[in-house]
């Protein structure tokens, strides 16, 4: 195994005291079709008749959040609480319905499994594709290609189309690409949940080194041990609303106490 080279911290911003991420009254609404339309022809008929009806689902509601450089934030909540949607808004994948999301800095996101990959391309081709999507030049990718392949553990399999990869292999490749360079902002959405027992410790070691180097981390995970290890702050979402924001231990305790109760929804904000 090749030893990782010493980490140089991200380039220091002269305005490092300023917020790195700011969400101001951010809300996001999905429009869900009420009818199940099996074909384009049926859709066209419904559209021409004006018979299409939708219902609104507010995935995020009035979120205010400030993240400063070097913070490590865990995002907790039940399934469907809006955690992944929040990360997509911060990453620029989704545009808020209302409010404003402002990000200062380069983001390295690992969102849903396979996001950003072309499953017909090889792993090697996807390394270049994802590197370019992250804003890296061809020369920068060339300089890191061997490190990415070595860290992913894919070896010669990197030349096969990733449609043939297991979910764990896809996760390993995605993590290896996103963390090949010291990220200013690293976003992880359950990125370690499909890793194997040999790969996860290597990921955790890299995360710890990047945290020490001053990278900003936003992490969604149902593994509360990992959140407590890597994050110093937590936010709790429920039904798209921000219920708590504070030290990781305090917010985790509040959330676990609620989760162990019989309540379906919190009656009031714990903060």
Residue frames relative to the residue before (quaternion, step in Angstrom):
aa qw qx qy qz dx dy dz
X 1.0000 0.0000 0.0000 0.0000 0.00 0.00 0.00
X 0.3904 -0.7224 0.5258 0.2221 3.56 -0.89 0.98
X 0.4271 -0.7021 0.5072 0.2597 3.58 -0.85 0.98
X 0.4769 -0.6684 0.4884 0.2955 3.55 -1.01 0.79
X 0.4935 -0.6690 0.4777 0.2840 3.52 -1.05 0.83
X 0.6381 -0.5222 0.3823 0.4172 3.61 -1.18 0.46
X 0.4089 -0.7255 0.5089 0.2181 3.53 -1.07 0.80
X 0.2133 -0.7252 0.6404 0.1361 3.50 -1.03 0.91
X 0.4679 -0.6918 0.4590 0.3030 3.60 -0.79 0.91
X 0.6397 -0.5037 0.3976 0.4231 3.60 -1.20 0.40
X 0.6227 -0.5461 0.4032 0.3892 3.54 -1.18 0.60
X 0.4380 -0.7256 0.4700 0.2463 3.56 -0.72 1.07
X 0.3276 -0.7355 0.5682 0.1697 3.53 -0.85 1.03
X 0.4813 -0.6717 0.4704 0.3096 3.61 -0.85 0.89
X 0.7161 0.3707 -0.2407 0.5402 3.59 1.23 -0.43
X 0.1362 0.8530 -0.4950 0.0938 3.57 1.10 0.76
X 0.6216 0.5412 -0.3523 0.4434 3.60 1.15 -0.43
X 0.5779 0.5863 -0.3759 0.4254 3.57 1.23 -0.37
X 0.6142 -0.5503 0.4021 0.3978 3.62 -1.14 0.52
X 0.3879 -0.7122 0.5397 0.2257 3.55 -1.07 0.81
X 0.7761 0.0972 -0.0291 0.6224 3.55 1.14 -0.78
X 0.0098 0.7918 -0.6099 0.0302 3.57 -0.92 0.95
X 0.0631 -0.7639 0.6419 0.0215 3.55 -0.87 1.02
X 0.0771 -0.8100 0.5813 -0.0109 3.55 -0.71 1.14
X 0.8337 -0.1906 0.0762 0.5127 3.56 -0.41 1.32
X 0.2058 0.8146 -0.5129 0.1763 3.57 1.00 0.86
X 0.0556 0.7648 -0.6386 0.0643 3.53 -0.96 0.99
X 0.0534 -0.7954 0.6034 0.0208 3.56 -1.07 0.71
X 0.1213 -0.8063 0.5789 0.0091 3.52 -0.83 1.11
X 0.2268 -0.7371 0.6217 0.1374 3.55 -1.02 0.91
X 0.2690 -0.7223 0.6094 0.1858 3.55 -1.14 0.71
X 0.0968 -0.8123 0.5750 0.0115 3.57 -0.61 1.15
X 0.4230 -0.7081 0.5071 0.2498 3.55 -0.79 1.04
X 0.3958 -0.7260 0.5131 0.2301 3.58 -0.91 0.91
X 0.7115 0.4125 -0.2593 0.5063 3.59 1.10 -0.63
X 0.3434 -0.6826 0.5973 0.2437 3.53 -1.23 0.50
X 0.0583 -0.8245 0.5625 -0.0217 3.57 -0.29 1.30
X 0.3127 -0.8284 0.4378 0.1562 3.62 -0.34 1.21
X 0.8179 0.1525 -0.0608 0.5514 3.62 1.11 -0.47
X 0.6409 -0.5125 0.4053 0.4029 3.54 -1.31 0.33
X 0.6118 0.5599 -0.3473 0.4378 3.58 1.05 -0.78
X 0.6776 0.4756 -0.2938 0.4779 3.59 0.89 -0.93
X 0.6128 0.5430 -0.3502 0.4549 3.57 1.06 -0.72
X 0.6603 0.5141 -0.3093 0.4517 3.58 0.93 -0.95
X 0.6456 0.5200 -0.3226 0.4568 3.58 1.00 -0.82
X 0.6577 0.4993 -0.3048 0.4746 3.58 0.94 -0.89
X 0.6508 0.5266 -0.3164 0.4462 3.58 1.00 -0.87
X 0.6749 0.4951 -0.2962 0.4600 3.59 0.93 -0.94
X 0.6882 0.4612 -0.2823 0.4838 3.59 1.08 -0.63
X 0.4078 -0.7084 0.4738 0.3278 3.56 1.28 -0.27
X 0.4487 0.7244 -0.4131 0.3213 3.54 1.23 0.54
X 0.4787 0.6623 -0.4525 0.3571 3.60 1.23 0.11
X 0.0133 -0.7965 0.6044 -0.0136 3.56 -0.80 0.98
X 0.1538 -0.7944 0.5860 0.0429 3.53 -1.09 0.79
X 0.2100 -0.7246 0.6300 0.1844 3.50 -1.33 0.33
X 0.4163 -0.7180 0.5087 0.2291 3.54 -1.13 0.65
X 0.0716 -0.7596 0.6453 0.0372 3.50 -1.09 0.86
X 0.2140 -0.7873 0.5689 0.1033 3.56 -0.51 1.21
X 0.2145 -0.8124 0.5349 0.0889 3.56 -0.24 1.32
X 0.7660 0.1003 -0.0681 0.6313 3.58 1.20 -0.59
X 0.0636 -0.8078 0.5859 0.0048 3.57 -1.01 0.82
X 0.8640 -0.1639 0.0783 0.4695 3.53 -0.70 1.21
X 0.1978 0.7993 -0.5366 0.1845 3.57 0.74 1.08
X 0.0499 -0.7576 0.6507 0.0104 3.55 -0.90 1.03
X 0.1489 0.7989 -0.5600 0.1613 3.58 -0.63 1.11
X 0.0647 -0.7698 0.6344 0.0278 3.56 -1.04 0.86
X 0.0612 -0.7849 0.6166 -0.0047 3.56 -0.86 1.05
X 0.1954 -0.7923 0.5709 0.0908 3.56 -0.81 1.02
X 0.6883 -0.5034 0.3358 0.4001 3.53 -1.24 0.53
X 0.8174 0.2686 -0.2099 0.4644 3.55 -0.98 0.92
X 0.5245 0.6300 -0.4278 0.3809 3.60 1.22 -0.07
X 0.1906 -0.7402 0.6330 0.1229 3.55 -1.24 0.59
X 0.0260 -0.8397 0.5383 -0.0668 3.54 -0.38 1.28
X 0.2097 -0.7533 0.6133 0.1117 3.54 -0.92 1.00
X 0.2009 -0.7727 0.5946 0.0950 3.56 -0.98 0.89
X 0.0403 -0.8297 0.5549 -0.0449 3.55 -0.53 1.22
X 0.3209 0.7207 -0.5749 0.2171 3.53 -1.30 0.40
X 0.6279 -0.5428 0.3989 0.3898 3.53 -1.29 0.31
X 0.6615 -0.4553 0.3936 0.4474 3.58 -1.31 0.15
X 0.7988 0.2560 -0.2107 0.5021 3.56 -0.89 0.96
X 0.4589 0.7101 -0.4343 0.3108 3.59 1.26 0.13
X 0.5967 -0.5741 0.3661 0.4247 3.60 1.22 -0.39
X 0.3710 0.7670 -0.4657 0.2390 3.60 1.26 0.11
X 0.7062 0.4444 -0.2678 0.4817 3.60 0.78 -1.00
X 0.6159 0.5419 -0.3447 0.4564 3.57 1.05 -0.73
X 0.6314 0.5310 -0.3323 0.4571 3.58 0.99 -0.80
X 0.6649 0.4926 -0.3090 0.4688 3.60 0.90 -0.85
X 0.6435 0.5174 -0.3271 0.4596 3.61 1.03 -0.72
X 0.6226 0.5203 -0.3408 0.4750 3.59 1.06 -0.69
X 0.6699 0.4887 -0.3022 0.4702 3.59 0.90 -0.90
X 0.6839 0.4879 -0.2797 0.4648 3.59 1.05 -0.78
X 0.5007 -0.6655 0.4212 0.3592 3.59 1.23 -0.29
X 0.4366 0.6947 -0.4623 0.3362 3.60 1.26 0.17
X 0.7737 0.1784 -0.0948 0.6005 3.57 1.09 -0.77
X 0.3181 -0.7304 0.5755 0.1849 3.54 -1.14 0.74
X 0.4878 -0.6777 0.4508 0.3155 3.62 -0.79 0.91
X 0.5010 -0.6214 0.5130 0.3157 3.54 -1.18 0.62
X 0.7746 0.0147 0.0078 0.6323 3.54 1.09 -0.81
X 0.7347 0.4125 -0.3019 0.4459 3.54 -1.25 0.44
X 0.3718 -0.7282 0.5418 0.1947 3.53 -1.33 -0.01
X 0.1452 -0.7558 0.6344 0.0721 3.53 -1.08 0.87
X 0.0447 -0.8057 0.5900 -0.0269 3.58 -0.64 1.16
X 0.0329 -0.7961 0.6036 -0.0280 3.56 -0.81 1.07
X 0.1131 -0.7674 0.6294 0.0464 3.56 -0.90 0.99
X 0.7103 0.3994 -0.2996 0.4962 3.56 -0.33 1.20
X 0.5393 -0.6239 0.4706 0.3137 3.53 -1.30 0.41
X 0.2526 -0.7866 0.5542 0.1020 3.55 -0.86 1.08
X 0.1153 -0.7326 0.6652 0.0861 3.55 -1.14 0.79
X 0.0207 -0.8506 0.5253 -0.0086 3.60 -0.10 1.24
X 0.0723 -0.7194 0.6853 0.0873 3.53 -1.24 0.63
X 0.0482 -0.8380 0.5426 -0.0318 3.53 -0.07 1.36
X 0.8177 -0.0978 0.0830 0.5612 3.61 -0.81 -0.88
X 0.6395 -0.5587 0.3738 0.3730 3.53 -1.14 0.75
X 0.8206 0.2206 -0.1848 0.4937 3.57 -0.77 1.08
X 0.4293 0.7008 -0.4715 0.3198 3.60 1.24 -0.06
X 0.8054 0.2501 -0.2031 0.4975 3.56 -0.83 1.01
X 0.6238 0.5253 -0.3455 0.4643 3.59 1.27 -0.07
X 0.2593 -0.6882 0.6490 0.1950 3.53 -1.29 0.55
X 0.3300 -0.8076 0.4564 0.1750 3.57 -0.30 1.26
X 0.6120 0.5274 -0.3640 0.4634 3.60 1.24 -0.12
X 0.6336 0.5129 -0.3325 0.4742 3.60 1.24 -0.30
X 0.5660 -0.5824 0.4536 0.3671 3.54 -1.25 0.36
X 0.6702 -0.4690 0.3780 0.4336 3.54 -1.30 0.19
X 0.6407 0.5340 -0.3222 0.4479 3.57 0.98 -0.84
X 0.6705 0.4850 -0.2971 0.4764 3.57 0.92 -0.91
X 0.6586 0.5060 -0.3114 0.4618 3.58 1.03 -0.70
X 0.5531 0.5759 -0.4006 0.4494 3.59 1.15 -0.44
X 0.6850 0.4622 -0.2847 0.4859 3.57 0.89 -0.92
X 0.6319 0.5366 -0.3352 0.4477 3.60 0.97 -0.83
X 0.7104 0.4492 -0.2639 0.4731 3.58 0.81 -1.00
X 0.6173 0.5463 -0.3468 0.4474 3.57 1.03 -0.72
X 0.6589 0.4928 -0.3038 0.4803 3.57 0.99 -0.82
X 0.6372 0.5227 -0.3262 0.4630 3.60 1.04 -0.76
X 0.6682 0.4786 -0.2919 0.4892 3.58 1.18 -0.57
X 0.5850 -0.6180 0.3561 0.3860 3.57 1.27 0.08
X 0.4935 0.6532 -0.4369 0.3728 3.60 1.23 0.31
X 0.4632 -0.6743 0.5018 0.2808 3.55 -1.14 0.66
X 0.6627 -0.4859 0.3757 0.4285 3.56 -1.25 0.30
X 0.6434 0.5234 -0.3252 0.4543 3.58 0.99 -0.78
X 0.6458 0.5117 -0.3230 0.4655 3.60 0.97 -0.80
X 0.6572 0.4999 -0.3123 0.4697 3.58 0.99 -0.81
X 0.6161 0.5487 -0.3419 0.4500 3.60 0.99 -0.83
X 0.6775 0.5075 -0.2945 0.4435 3.57 0.97 -0.88
X 0.7528 0.3907 -0.2021 0.4896 3.61 1.15 -0.58
X 0.4349 0.7541 -0.4375 0.2253 3.58 1.24 -0.31
X 0.6725 0.4917 -0.3084 0.4591 3.60 0.88 -0.87
X 0.6419 0.5209 -0.3218 0.4617 3.60 1.01 -0.80
X 0.6450 0.5265 -0.3219 0.4508 3.59 0.98 -0.85
X 0.6756 0.4870 -0.2938 0.4690 3.58 0.87 -0.96
X 0.6629 0.5093 -0.3119 0.4516 3.58 0.92 -0.89
X 0.6811 0.4885 -0.3016 0.4544 3.59 0.89 -0.91
X 0.6656 0.5114 -0.3068 0.4487 3.60 1.01 -0.78
X 0.3338 -0.7703 0.4818 0.2512 3.58 1.17 -0.54
X 0.4308 0.7314 -0.4418 0.2903 3.60 1.22 0.30
X 0.1903 -0.8159 0.5221 0.1597 3.60 1.22 -0.48
X 0.8431 -0.1388 0.1025 0.5094 3.61 -0.92 -0.86
X 0.5342 0.6337 -0.4064 0.3845 3.60 1.24 -0.33
X 0.5183 0.6557 -0.4103 0.3647 3.59 1.23 -0.33
X 0.6634 0.4951 -0.3017 0.4730 3.59 1.25 -0.35
X 0.5738 0.5603 -0.3860 0.4560 3.60 1.27 0.18
X 0.5822 -0.5615 0.4380 0.3923 3.62 -1.14 0.51
X 0.4655 -0.7162 0.4342 0.2861 3.57 -0.85 0.85
X 0.4404 0.6512 -0.4840 0.3843 3.60 1.22 0.13
X 0.6721 0.4814 -0.2861 0.4845 3.57 1.25 -0.43
X 0.5369 0.6442 -0.3985 0.3713 3.60 1.27 -0.06
X 0.4650 -0.6068 0.5545 0.3288 3.53 -1.29 0.41
X 0.6640 -0.4873 0.3639 0.4350 3.57 -1.26 0.25
X 0.6362 0.5363 -0.3307 0.4453 3.59 1.04 -0.72
X 0.6472 0.5135 -0.3177 0.4652 3.57 1.01 -0.76
X 0.6319 0.5170 -0.3293 0.4744 3.58 1.02 -0.79
X 0.6574 0.5084 -0.3124 0.4602 3.59 0.94 -0.87
X 0.6478 0.5212 -0.3198 0.4544 3.58 0.95 -0.83
X 0.6644 0.4899 -0.3098 0.4718 3.57 0.95 -0.85
X 0.6574 0.5182 -0.3192 0.4442 3.60 0.90 -0.87
X 0.6657 0.4899 -0.3033 0.4741 3.57 0.92 -0.88
X 0.6507 0.5364 -0.3182 0.4331 3.59 0.93 -0.87
X 0.6672 0.4859 -0.3012 0.4775 3.58 1.02 -0.79
X 0.6999 0.4983 -0.2837 0.4258 3.58 0.77 -1.06
X 0.7693 0.3377 -0.1812 0.5111 3.59 1.09 -0.66
X 0.3562 0.7444 -0.4973 0.2677 3.60 1.20 0.33
X 0.7372 0.2446 -0.1533 0.6109 3.55 1.21 -0.60
X 0.5602 -0.5857 0.4440 0.3822 3.58 -1.09 0.60
X 0.2669 -0.8077 0.5024 0.1550 3.62 -0.40 1.16
X 0.4643 -0.6203 0.5443 0.3215 3.54 -1.18 0.56
X 0.7813 0.0272 0.0208 0.6232 3.54 0.95 -0.98
X 0.0791 -0.7932 0.6036 0.0151 3.57 -0.61 1.15
X 0.1020 -0.7959 0.5968 0.0061 3.55 -0.77 1.15
X 0.0388 -0.8108 0.5825 -0.0429 3.56 -0.68 1.17
X 0.0664 -0.7855 0.6152 0.0104 3.55 -0.75 1.10
X 0.7967 -0.2616 0.1152 0.5325 3.58 -0.06 1.35
X 0.2131 0.8365 -0.4843 0.1426 3.57 1.14 0.66
X 0.7326 0.4257 -0.2385 0.4746 3.59 1.08 -0.62
X 0.4920 0.7087 -0.4152 0.2885 3.59 1.23 -0.16
X 0.7459 0.3614 -0.2227 0.5133 3.61 1.15 -0.48
X 0.4575 0.6817 -0.4562 0.3433 3.59 1.22 0.19
X 0.4615 -0.6735 0.4930 0.3006 3.57 -1.17 0.51
X 0.7235 -0.4778 0.2982 0.3992 3.55 -1.32 0.22
X 0.6553 0.4829 -0.3197 0.4849 3.59 1.19 -0.34
X 0.7127 0.4764 -0.2668 0.4404 3.58 0.98 -0.82
X 0.6210 0.5848 -0.3489 0.3881 3.60 0.94 -0.88
X 0.6614 0.4922 -0.3411 0.4516 3.67 0.83 -0.78
X 0.6273 0.5201 -0.3447 0.4660 3.60 1.05 -0.65
X 0.6297 0.5219 -0.3277 0.4729 3.59 1.04 -0.77
X 0.6670 0.5093 -0.3012 0.4528 3.55 0.90 -0.93
X 0.6318 0.5252 -0.3294 0.4653 3.57 1.04 -0.75
X 0.6600 0.4958 -0.3080 0.4729 3.57 0.98 -0.85
X 0.6314 0.5289 -0.3376 0.4556 3.59 0.96 -0.79
X 0.6499 0.5172 -0.3185 0.4568 3.57 0.95 -0.87
X 0.6613 0.5039 -0.3100 0.4612 3.60 0.96 -0.81
X 0.6690 0.4909 -0.3043 0.4678 3.58 0.98 -0.80
X 0.6094 0.5402 -0.3481 0.4643 3.55 1.09 -0.69
X 0.6541 0.5027 -0.3040 0.4764 3.57 0.99 -0.84
X 0.6699 0.5037 -0.2904 0.4618 3.58 1.12 -0.65
X 0.6169 -0.6006 0.3302 0.3870 3.59 1.27 -0.03
X 0.4024 0.7030 -0.4953 0.3139 3.60 1.20 0.26
X 0.3894 -0.6888 0.5620 0.2408 3.53 -1.24 0.57
X 0.1279 -0.8175 0.5613 0.0170 3.58 -0.82 1.03
X 0.0255 -0.7354 0.6769 0.0171 3.53 -1.07 0.92
X 0.0042 -0.8456 0.5237 -0.1037 3.54 -0.52 1.22
X 0.1332 -0.7482 0.6464 0.0675 3.54 -0.93 1.02
X 0.2350 0.7580 -0.5826 0.1754 3.55 -0.83 0.98
X 0.3584 -0.6944 0.5764 0.2389 3.53 -1.24 0.59
X 0.5461 0.5682 -0.4057 0.4630 3.56 1.31 0.10
X 0.2278 -0.8301 0.4953 0.1170 3.56 -0.01 1.29
X 0.5638 0.5811 -0.3906 0.4381 3.59 1.18 -0.43
X 0.6630 0.4931 -0.2988 0.4775 3.58 0.95 -0.88
X 0.6346 0.5255 -0.3359 0.4564 3.58 0.96 -0.80
X 0.6744 0.4916 -0.2989 0.4629 3.58 0.90 -0.91
X 0.6582 0.5233 -0.3123 0.4421 3.59 1.09 -0.67
X 0.8075 0.3249 -0.1432 0.4711 3.56 0.85 -0.96
X 0.7424 0.3933 -0.2163 0.4974 3.60 1.14 -0.43
X 0.2552 -0.7566 0.5805 0.1597 3.54 -1.14 0.68
X 0.7528 0.2438 -0.1448 0.5940 3.57 1.30 -0.17
X 0.0933 -0.7958 0.5963 0.0496 3.58 -1.13 0.60
X 0.1278 -0.7359 0.6523 0.1289 3.52 -1.29 0.48
X 0.2454 -0.7667 0.5841 0.1040 3.53 -1.07 0.88
X 0.1153 -0.7864 0.6062 0.0289 3.54 -0.79 1.13
X 0.0765 0.7628 -0.6417 0.0231 3.54 -1.19 0.66
X 0.8371 -0.0465 -0.0344 0.5440 3.54 -0.77 1.14
X 0.7352 -0.4635 0.2217 0.4422 3.54 0.96 0.95
X 0.6523 0.5018 -0.3167 0.4717 3.59 1.26 -0.01
X 0.4340 -0.6712 0.5377 0.2685 3.54 -1.17 0.67
X 0.1669 -0.8292 0.5304 0.0562 3.56 -0.45 1.25
X 0.8120 -0.0064 0.0406 0.5822 3.59 1.01 -0.74
X 0.0055 -0.7657 0.6424 -0.0332 3.53 -1.18 0.73
X 0.4226 0.6997 -0.4811 0.3169 3.57 -0.49 1.17
X 0.7872 -0.2734 0.2187 0.5077 3.58 -1.23 -0.34
X 0.6145 -0.6132 0.3550 0.3470 3.56 -0.95 0.95
X 0.6723 0.5108 -0.3164 0.4324 3.61 0.85 -0.92
X 0.6749 0.5054 -0.3010 0.4455 3.58 0.92 -0.90
X 0.7007 0.4637 -0.2810 0.4638 3.58 0.84 -0.97
X 0.6221 0.5286 -0.3458 0.4625 3.61 1.01 -0.72
X 0.6413 0.5225 -0.3232 0.4597 3.58 0.98 -0.82
X 0.6444 0.5163 -0.3153 0.4678 3.57 0.96 -0.88
X 0.6914 0.4869 -0.2849 0.4513 3.55 0.87 -0.97
X 0.6783 0.4874 -0.2994 0.4612 3.61 0.89 -0.88
X 0.6094 0.5314 -0.3505 0.4726 3.59 1.08 -0.66
X 0.6600 0.4938 -0.3024 0.4786 3.57 0.98 -0.85
X 0.6754 0.5178 -0.3019 0.4297 3.59 0.88 -0.98
X 0.6918 0.4741 -0.2764 0.4694 3.58 1.11 -0.65
X 0.5906 0.5522 -0.3679 0.4593 3.57 1.30 -0.12
X 0.5808 -0.5966 0.4326 0.3458 3.57 -1.30 0.02
X 0.4341 0.7090 -0.4674 0.3005 3.61 1.22 0.07
X 0.3840 -0.7056 0.5450 0.2399 3.55 -1.08 0.74
X 0.7814 0.0148 -0.0024 0.6239 3.58 1.07 -0.73
X 0.5487 -0.5972 0.4536 0.3695 3.60 -1.07 0.63
X 0.4321 -0.7163 0.4866 0.2519 3.56 -0.95 0.85
X 0.7943 -0.0134 0.0076 0.6074 3.56 1.18 -0.47
X 0.6105 -0.5593 0.4032 0.3897 3.54 -1.22 0.40
X 0.4472 -0.7022 0.4834 0.2706 3.58 -0.92 0.91
X 0.6678 0.4954 -0.3064 0.4634 3.60 1.19 -0.37
